[in-house]
């Protein structure tokens, strides 16, 4: 940790400067704070974002929130997705758009949470403050440079802030991405426009998400927002339609499109959205990195953009800690190697879902496994070789599933916190766990021998062994972000270059011999 310290004679103001205090920047700041990493968060706006914009928090992101300590507050502030109601003349066709994750997903958070972006941002901001962090509002990052030792941010008020790393979570127009020199390839459809607004609507039942399909890009939708009497309105408009965002104009537009009996009032936020589909060709240049919308922008369909961005931050936080503590710099290269392919796949899926919105049908609007992001895996990526050992259910790079513990509680209880976790199943795995050498610097290791034999004597033990695919003595190393780092099966030959020693060399600061 370094605050106003010195590096080679030059003042250092933080370990990390985070540009942008949206959900992604705040999630990263929160993760760094609990790791004891000093961060300065700069936000050009005068306060946190006030619109509902991205409103779906997927199950995998709720697992991340659980680890960050805000899942309970998120659930209290949000609510379940309401059924979709398609207005066709005097009739309403109702169906459930969202369905819980199957039991096989092994999660305590099977349902997507309806939570407006302003509430998500506020929760994260309060958590950052509770950790002793701060956000500097009304501060722009005008120029960014780097040298061998540090990166320097020149702010709009003339200050020079030096840090070991700068992370841009500053949206589609990212200053940090431009400093990296990354191309932002993709497209923006200027002809496809939508007004998004938060307002009260009298005459509209708050028990469903209303959709009025109209031909010629004139569809209207209204989703009730939990914790308030507001609706998020989505009104498609043609290229030549005026985009008048005043309350009077929007009230008149809603009456024309959806019904004369509806009265819009109490407008709190409004914006014009254009489908923007882009992916940066690189996420890092030396001490500069990007996350969230600075690296990838999506259509709103499928509630993927915010979730993918928060998981960018979750992937990056522990890697920054490890490299700051002396782990190989190549660990930060794995951030792009793991997260960029995910963003590419998500972009394709959200684009497909957005196309389905143009002709609303129940099938096109129903969401499932892909959107929940519970099946995401880094297997085959830079930290998870394909020839490494696996179990009957898991490979390195896979998400470590939740399951009941033999003596009560859940496996996820063991993962909560900024540490690595090692799980031993069987006597030989327990011996390997006891002899495992771990460096003092960086994230600590929590050790747990869960079973002294790789066989079950109770239903909970059977569930645990099944979830982790355990058939013989096995040691599993879990990364701080909840993905499998290594699987070691004592007595089973390991191909050269993929043993536990090699894994530790990639992940930790100068580990002793394993």
C-alpha positions in Angstrom: 0.0 0.0 0.0 1.3 3.4 -0.9 -0.3 6.8 -0.2 1.7 10.0 -0.9 4.8 7.9 -0.8 8.0 8.1 -2.9 9.1 6.0 -5.8 12.6 6.8 -7.1 12.2 10.3 -5.7 8.9 11.1 -7.3 5.7 11.4 -5.2 3.2 8.6 -5.5 -0.4 9.5 -4.7 -2.0 6.0 -4.9 -1.4 2.4 -6.0 -4.2 2.8 -8.5 -6.1 5.7 -10.0 -9.6 4.6 -11.2 -11.2 6.9 -13.7 -14.9 6.7 -13.6 -17.3 6.1 -10.6 -20.0 4.1 -12.3 -20.7 0.5 -11.1 -17.5 -0.9 -12.7 -15.2 1.7 -11.3 -16.8 1.5 -7.8 -16.7 -2.3 -7.8 -13.0 -2.2 -8.6 -12.4 0.5 -5.9 -14.3 -1.6 -3.4 -12.3 -4.7 -4.2 -9.0 -2.8 -4.0 -10.0 -1.2 -0.7 -10.7 -4.5 1.0 -7.3 -5.7 -0.2 -5.5 -2.7 1.4 -4.6 -1.2 -2.0 -4.9 2.6 -2.1 -7.0 3.9 -4.9 -8.0 7.4 -6.0 -11.4 7.4 -7.8 -12.0 10.3 -10.2 -15.5 11.0 -11.6 -16.3 13.8 -14.0 -20.0 14.0 -12.9 -21.0 16.0 -9.8 -22.5 12.9 -8.2 -23.4 9.3 -8.8 -25.5 8.4 -11.8 -29.2 9.1 -11.3 -30.9 7.1 -14.0 -32.2 3.5 -14.0 -30.5 2.6 -17.3 -28.9 -0.9 -16.7 -31.4 -2.6 -14.3 -30.7 -6.3 -14.3 -28.2 -7.9 -11.9 -27.5 -11.5 -13.1 -26.9 -14.4 -10.7 -23.1 -14.5 -11.2 -22.9 -10.8 -10.4 -24.9 -11.4 -7.3 -22.3 -14.0 -6.3 -19.7 -11.3 -6.8 -21.7 -8.9 -4.6 -21.9 -11.6 -2.0 -18.1 -11.7 -1.8 -18.0 -7.9 -1.7 -20.4 -7.9 1.1 -23.4 -6.1 -0.6 -25.6 -8.9 -1.8 -28.1 -8.7 1.0 -28.4 -4.9 0.6 -28.8 -5.3 -3.2 -31.6 -7.8 -2.6 -33.3 -5.5 -0.1 -33.2 -2.6 -2.6 -34.2 -4.6 -5.6 -36.9 -7.1 -6.4 -37.8 -10.0 -8.8 -38.4 -9.3 -12.5 -42.1 -8.9 -13.0 -43.9 -10.9 -15.7 -44.0 -9.5 -19.2 -47.4 -8.2 -20.4 -47.8 -7.8 -24.2 -50.7 -5.4 -25.0 -52.4 -6.5 -28.1 -55.6 -4.5 -28.7 -57.8 -4.9 -25.6 -55.9 -8.1 -24.6 -52.8 -8.7 -22.6 -50.6 -11.7 -23.2 -48.6 -12.4 -20.0 -45.6 -14.7 -19.6 -42.5 -14.9 -17.4 -39.5 -13.5 -19.1 -36.9 -14.7 -16.5 -36.6 -18.1 -15.0 -34.4 -19.3 -12.0 -31.2 -21.0 -12.7 -31.4 -24.8 -12.5 -30.3 -26.6 -9.4 -27.3 -28.0 -11.3 -26.0 -24.4 -11.5 -25.1 -24.7 -7.8 -25.7 -21.2 -6.7 -27.5 -19.5 -3.8 -28.6 -16.7 -6.2 -30.6 -18.5 -8.9 -32.7 -15.4 -9.9 -31.8 -12.2 -11.8 -32.4 -9.2 -9.6 -34.3 -6.1 -10.9 -32.2 -3.2 -9.5 -32.0 0.2 -11.2 -28.5 1.4 -12.0 -28.9 4.4 -9.6 -29.5 1.9 -6.8 -26.6 -0.3 -7.7 -24.3 2.7 -8.0 -25.4 4.0 -4.6 -24.9 0.6 -2.9 -21.3 0.4 -4.2 -20.5 4.0 -3.4 -21.6 3.5 0.2 -19.6 0.3 0.5 -16.5 2.1 -0.8 -17.0 4.9 1.8 -17.4 2.2 4.5 -14.0 0.8 3.5 -12.4 4.2 4.0 -12.3 5.1 0.3 -13.4 8.3 -1.4 -14.7 9.4 -4.8 -13.5 12.8 -6.2 -16.6 14.1 -8.0 -16.4 16.8 -10.6 -12.8 15.8 -11.6 -11.9 15.0 -15.2 -8.8 13.0 -16.4 -7.5 15.3 -19.2 -4.2 13.6 -20.0 -2.6 10.3 -19.1 1.0 9.3 -19.5 3.3 6.6 -18.2 6.9 5.8 -17.6 8.9 2.9 -16.3 7.8 3.4 -12.7 4.3 4.9 -12.8 1.4 6.4 -14.6 0.5 10.1 -14.3 -3.0 11.6 -14.7 -3.4 15.3 -15.4 -6.7 16.4 -14.0 -9.0 19.1 -15.3 -8.1 21.3 -12.2 -4.4 21.1 -13.0 -3.2 18.4 -10.6 -0.8 15.6 -11.5 -1.7 12.3 -9.8 0.9 9.5 -10.0 0.1 5.9 -9.4 1.5 2.5 -10.2 -1.5 1.8 -12.4 -4.5 3.7 -14.0 -7.7 1.8 -14.8 -10.2 3.4 -17.1 -13.9 2.7 -16.2 -14.8 5.9 -18.0 -17.4 4.6 -20.5 -17.5 4.5 -24.3 -15.6 7.7 -24.8 -12.8 6.6 -22.4 -9.9 8.9 -22.1 -7.8 6.0 -20.7 -8.6 3.8 -23.8 -7.4 6.6 -26.0 -4.2 6.8 -24.0 -3.7 3.0 -24.4 -4.1 3.5 -28.1 -6.7 0.8 -28.4 -9.0 0.7 -31.4 -12.7 0.5 -30.5 -14.1 -1.5 -33.3 -17.8 -1.9 -34.0 -20.7 0.2 -35.1 -23.3 2.7 -33.9 -26.7 2.6 -35.6 -27.7 6.2 -35.8 -31.1 5.3 -37.4 -32.1 3.1 -34.4 -33.1 5.4 -31.5 -34.9 4.9 -28.2 -35.9 7.3 -25.5 -35.3 5.9 -22.0 -36.9 7.8 -19.1 -37.8 7.3 -15.4 -41.2 8.7 -14.4 -44.4 8.0 -12.6 -47.3 6.8 -14.8 -50.8 7.0 -13.5 -53.2 4.3 -14.9 -50.5 1.7 -15.3 -50.5 -1.5 -13.1 -47.1 -1.9 -11.3 -47.3 -5.7 -11.3 -45.9 -6.3 -14.8 -43.5 -5.1 -17.4 -45.8 -3.6 -20.1 -45.0 -3.7 -23.8 -47.1 -2.1 -26.6 -45.7 -3.4 -29.9 -46.1 -1.0 -32.8 -45.0 -1.2 -36.4 -42.5 1.2 -37.8 -40.2 1.6 -34.8 -42.9 2.9 -32.5 -42.9 0.3 -29.7 -43.3 1.4 -26.1 -42.4 -0.5 -22.9 -42.7 0.4 -19.2 -41.0 -1.6 -16.5 -41.9 -0.9 -12.8 -38.8 0.0 -10.7 -38.5 -1.6 -7.2 -38.3 0.6 -4.2 -40.2 3.4 -5.9 -43.4 4.3 -7.8 -41.4 4.9 -11.0 -41.4 3.1 -14.3 -38.5 2.9 -16.7 -40.0 3.9 -20.1 -38.5 2.7 -23.3 -39.9 4.4 -26.4 -38.5 3.7 -29.8 -38.4 6.6 -32.3 -37.6 6.9 -36.0 -34.5 8.8 -37.2 -36.7 11.8 -38.2 -38.7 11.8 -35.0 -38.0 14.7 -32.6 -36.3 13.6 -29.3 -38.0 16.0 -27.0 -37.1 14.9 -23.4 -39.3 17.3 -21.6 -42.0 15.9 -19.3 -44.8 17.5 -21.3 -43.5 16.0 -24.6 -43.0 12.6 -23.1 -46.4 12.6 -21.5 -48.0 13.4 -24.9 -46.0 10.8 -26.7 -47.0 8.1 -24.2 -50.7 8.9 -24.6 -50.4 8.7 -28.4 -48.5 5.4 -28.4 -49.9 3.5 -25.4 -53.2 4.9 -24.3 -55.1 8.1 -23.6 -55.8 7.1 -20.0 -52.1 7.1 -19.1 -50.6 10.1 -17.4 -46.9 10.5 -17.2 -45.5 12.9 -14.5 -42.6 13.2 -12.0 -39.9 12.8 -14.6 -36.5 12.2 -12.9 -34.2 11.3 -15.8 -34.3 10.9 -19.6 -31.9 10.1 -22.3 -31.7 9.0 -26.0 -30.1 5.7 -26.6 -28.5 4.5 -29.9 -27.4 0.8 -30.2 -23.6 0.9 -29.8 -21.8 -2.4 -30.3 -18.0 -2.1 -29.9 -15.0 -4.0 -28.5 -11.6 -2.7 -27.8 -8.8 -4.6 -29.5 -6.6 -4.4 -26.4 -7.3 -3.9 -22.7 -3.8 -3.0 -21.5 -0.8 -0.9 -22.4 1.8 -1.1 -19.7 0.4 0.6 -16.6 -2.9 1.5 -18.2 -5.9 -0.8 -18.3 -9.6 -0.5 -19.2 -12.8 -2.2 -17.9 -16.5 -2.1 -18.5 -17.9 0.2 -21.2 -14.4 1.6 -21.8 -13.6 -1.8 -23.2 -16.9 -3.1 -24.6 -20.3 -1.5 -25.2 -23.5 -3.5 -25.7 -27.1 -3.2 -26.5 -29.3 -3.2 -23.4 -30.9 -6.5 -24.3 -30.3 -9.4 -21.9 -28.9 -7.3 -19.0 -25.3 -8.0 -20.0 -23.2 -4.8 -20.2 -23.2 -3.8 -16.5 -22.7 -7.4 -15.4 -19.8 -8.0 -17.7 -18.2 -4.8 -16.6 -18.5 -5.6 -12.9 -16.9 -9.0 -13.6 -14.1 -7.3 -15.4 -13.4 -5.4 -12.2 -13.6 -8.6 -10.2 -11.1 -10.3 -12.4 -8.7 -7.4 -12.3 -8.7 -6.5 -8.6 -6.9 -9.5 -7.2 -4.4 -9.5 -10.1 -3.5 -5.9 -9.4 -2.9 -6.8 -5.8 -0.7 -9.7 -6.7 1.4 -7.7 -9.2 1.8 -4.9 -6.7 3.1 -7.4 -4.2 5.6 -8.8 -6.7 3.8 -11.4 -8.8 4.9 -11.6 -12.5 3.7 -8.7 -14.6 2.3 -11.3 -17.1 -0.5 -11.9 -14.6 -2.0 -8.6 -15.7 -1.8 -9.7 -19.3 -4.1 -12.5 -18.4 -6.8 -10.0 -17.7 -7.3 -9.3 -21.4 -6.7 -12.9 -22.2 -9.6 -14.0 -20.0 -12.0 -11.1 -20.2 -11.9 -10.0 -23.8 -13.2 -13.3 -25.2 -16.0 -13.2 -22.7 -17.0 -9.7 -23.9 -16.9 -10.8 -27.5 -19.3 -13.6 -26.8 -21.6 -11.5 -24.7 -21.7 -8.8 -27.5 -22.9 -11.4 -29.9 -25.6 -12.6 -27.6 -26.9 -9.2 -26.6 -27.0 -8.1 -30.3 -29.0 -11.2 -31.1 -31.4 -10.5 -28.2 -31.8 -6.8 -29.3 -32.8 -7.9 -32.8 -35.6 -9.9 -31.2 -37.0 -6.8 -29.5 -38.0 -5.3 -32.9 -40.7 -7.9 -33.3 -41.7 -8.7 -29.7 -42.6 -12.4 -29.2 -42.5 -14.4 -26.0 -39.8 -16.7 -27.4 -37.5 -13.8 -28.4 -37.9 -12.1 -25.0 -37.3 -15.1 -22.8 -33.9 -15.2 -21.0 -31.9 -18.3 -19.8 -28.6 -19.8 -19.0 -26.4 -17.7 -21.2 -27.5 -14.5 -19.7 -26.9 -15.6 -16.1 -23.2 -16.0 -16.8 -22.9 -18.9 -14.3 -21.4 -21.2 -16.9 -18.6 -18.7 -17.8 -15.2 -20.5 -17.8 -11.6 -19.4 -18.5 -10.6 -22.9 -19.4 -8.0 -22.8 -22.2 -7.0 -19.2 -21.3 -3.6 -18.0 -20.2 -4.0 -19.3 -16.6 -5.9 -22.5 -17.3 -4.0 -24.9 -19.7 -6.1 -27.5 -21.5 -3.7 -30.3 -20.5 -3.9 -29.6 -16.8 -5.5 -32.0 -14.4 -9.3 -32.0 -14.0 -12.0 -33.7 -12.0 -15.2 -35.4 -13.2 -17.0 -32.1 -13.1 -14.5 -29.3 -13.2 -11.4 -28.0 -15.1 -9.0 -25.2 -14.3 -10.7 -21.9 -15.2 -14.2 -23.1 -14.3 -16.3 -21.3 -11.8 -16.1 -23.0 -8.4 -19.7 -24.1 -7.6 -21.5 -23.6 -4.3 -22.4 -26.7 -2.3 -23.3 -27.7 1.3 -20.4 -28.2 3.7 -20.2 -31.5 5.7 -20.4 -29.6 9.0 -23.0 -27.0 8.0 -22.8 -23.8 5.9 -21.9 -23.5 2.3 -18.7 -23.7 0.3 -19.2 -20.1 -0.8 -18.8 -19.1 2.9 -15.2 -20.3 2.6 -14.5 -18.1 -0.5 -15.9 -14.9 0.9 -13.0 -12.5 1.3 -9.9 -11.3 -0.7 -7.9 -14.6 -0.4 -7.1 -17.8 -2.3 -8.7 -20.9 -1.0 -7.4 -24.5 -1.0 -9.8 -27.4 -0.5 -8.5 -30.9 0.3 -10.6 -34.1 -0.3 -8.9 -37.2 1.1 -5.9 -38.0 3.3 -3.2 -37.6 0.7 -4.7 -34.3 -0.5 -4.7 -33.1 3.2 -1.0 -33.9 3.4 -0.3 -32.0 0.3 -2.3 -29.1 1.6 -0.4 -29.0 4.9 3.0 -29.0 3.1 2.0 -26.4 0.5 4.3 -23.4 0.9 2.7 -20.0 0.4 4.4 -16.6 0.1 3.8 -14.0 2.8 3.2 -11.2 0.2 0.0 -10.7 -1.7 -3.3 -12.4 -1.1 -3.2 -15.0 1.7 -4.2 -18.6 1.4 -7.1 -20.1 3.4 -6.8 -23.9 3.8 -9.6 -26.4 4.4 -9.6 -30.2 4.6 -13.3 -30.9 3.8 -13.2 -34.7 3.8 -10.6 -37.2 4.9 -11.9 -39.6 2.3 -13.2 -39.1 -1.2 -16.3 -41.0 -0.4 -19.6 -39.8 1.0 -21.3 -40.9 4.2 -24.1 -38.2 4.2 -26.3 -36.6 1.5 -24.5 -33.3 2.0 -21.1 -34.9 1.5 -22.5 -36.6 -1.6 -23.7 -33.2 -3.0 -20.3 -31.7 -2.3 -18.4 -34.5 -4.0 -20.8 -34.4 -7.0 -20.5 -30.6 -7.4 -16.7 -30.8 -7.5 -16.5 -34.1 -9.4 -14.4 -35.7 -6.7 -13.6 -39.4 -7.4 -10.3 -39.7 -5.6 -7.9 -37.7 -3.4 -7.9 -34.2 -4.8 -6.6 -30.7 -3.8 -8.3 -27.8 -5.5 -6.9 -24.2 -5.4 -9.5 -21.5 -5.9 -8.6 -18.0 -7.1 -9.9 -14.9 -5.2 -12.5 -14.4 -7.9 -14.0 -17.8 -7.4 -12.6 -19.7 -10.4 -10.5 -22.8 -10.2 -6.7 -22.0 -10.4 -5.4 -25.6 -10.1 -6.5 -29.2 -9.5 -3.9 -31.5 -8.0 -4.6 -35.3 -7.7 -1.8 -36.9 -5.6 -0.3 -39.9 -7.3 -1.6 -38.9 -10.8 1.2 -37.9 -13.3 1.2 -34.2 -14.3 2.3 -33.1 -17.8 5.3 -30.8 -17.8 4.6 -27.1 -17.3 1.1 -27.5 -15.7 2.0 -28.6 -12.2 1.2 -26.8 -9.0 4.6 -25.2 -8.9 4.1 -23.6 -12.3 0.6 -22.4 -11.4 2.0 -20.7 -8.3 4.7 -19.0 -10.3 2.1 -17.5 -12.5 -0.2 -16.3 -9.7 1.9 -15.4 -6.7 4.9 -13.3 -5.7 8.1 -15.5 -5.7 6.5 -18.5 -4.1 8.7 -21.1 -2.4 9.0 -24.5 -4.1 5.7 -26.4 -3.8 
